[in-house]
């Protein structure tokens, strides 16, 4: 599982991310769900992406808000019931979740 984040976010309001995992995305072997979590935001849950074999590629990208320097965790739930995990530390100079 690959989790791409900048090492330093000058502004926690718009932090880009990419999550990707190699998968054949067939009816019997595919990524069901990708999760994105933060370890120091007021709420840990950032995003959930439900995938189906027709998606073709298990990859997503977007932007999130981060309150402070922290670890960001990506989880991939596979069709066989197993999980893959990736963690990255990101330094945030100006928090994006209020007065934190």
ZIPEDA-V357749 format. One record per residue. N is the residue number from 0. PHI is phi in whole degrees, 0 to 359 (999 if undefined). OMEGA is omega in radians with two decimals (NA if undefined). D_CENTER is the distance of its C-alpha to the mean C-alpha in Angstrom with 1 decimal. Layout:
((N:PHI:OMEGA:D_CENTER) (N:PHI:OMEGA:D_CENTER))
This chain:
((0:999:-3.14:10.1) (1:250:3.05:9.1) (2:237:-3.14:6.5) (3:253:3.08:8.4) (4:219:2.99:9.1) (5:290:3.08:12.7) (6:289:-3.12:14.6) (7:228:3.04:16.3) (8:246:3.14:15.5) (9:291:3.12:19.0) (10:226:-3.12:17.9) (11:286:-3.14:15.1) (12:288:-3.09:15.7) (13:219:-3.13:13.9) (14:257:-3.13:11.2) (15:285:3.08:10.0) (16:215:3.00:6.8) (17:222:3.06:6.9) (18:236:3.13:5.6) (19:210:3.07:9.0) (20:212:3.11:11.4) (21:289:3.13:15.1) (22:203:3.09:16.7) (23:290:-3.13:20.1) (24:51:3.04:19.0) (25:261:-3.13:22.5) (26:299:-3.10:23.8) (27:253:-3.09:23.9) (28:216:-3.10:20.9) (29:207:3.06:17.6) (30:270:-3.13:13.9) (31:281:-3.01:14.3) (32:212:2.97:10.9) (33:248:3.12:7.2) (34:242:3.05:5.7) (35:233:-3.07:3.3) (36:230:3.05:6.3) (37:244:-3.08:8.6) (38:266:-3.08:11.8) (39:228:3.05:14.3) (40:283:3.07:13.7) (41:304:3.03:16.5) (42:233:-3.04:14.3) (43:290:-3.07:11.3) (44:287:3.11:9.7) (45:256:-3.08:7.7) (46:200:3.01:7.1) (47:224:3.13:8.3) (48:237:3.10:9.4) (49:271:-3.09:12.7) (50:243:3.05:14.0) (51:228:-3.13:17.7) (52:307:-3.13:19.6) (53:294:3.08:20.9) (54:301:3.06:17.5) (55:87:-3.11:18.6) (56:217:3.14:15.4) (57:268:-3.12:12.1) (58:207:3.09:10.0) (59:220:3.09:8.3) (60:211:3.12:8.3) (61:181:3.10:9.0) (62:227:3.13:9.7) (63:223:3.07:9.2) (64:255:3.10:11.9) (65:232:-3.07:12.2) (66:284:-3.04:15.6) (67:197:3.05:16.3) (68:302:-3.04:15.7) (69:190:2.98:13.3) (70:269:3.02:10.9) (71:246:-3.05:7.1) (72:240:3.01:6.1) (73:246:3.08:4.2) (74:236:3.04:7.1) (75:239:3.06:9.1) (76:266:-3.09:12.3) (77:266:-3.08:15.1) (78:295:3.12:18.4) (79:273:3.10:20.4) (80:93:3.13:18.8) (81:272:3.14:17.1) (82:233:2.97:13.6) (83:241:-3.10:11.8) (84:224:3.04:9.7) (85:219:3.14:8.6) (86:230:3.09:8.9) (87:224:3.04:9.7) (88:269:3.10:12.2) (89:228:3.11:12.5) (90:267:-3.13:15.9) (91:247:-3.11:16.4) (92:273:3.07:20.0) (93:235:-3.11:20.3) (94:294:-3.09:18.2) (95:246:-3.08:16.9) (96:239:3.10:17.4) (97:93:-3.06:21.2) (98:272:-3.10:23.7) (99:252:NA:21.8))
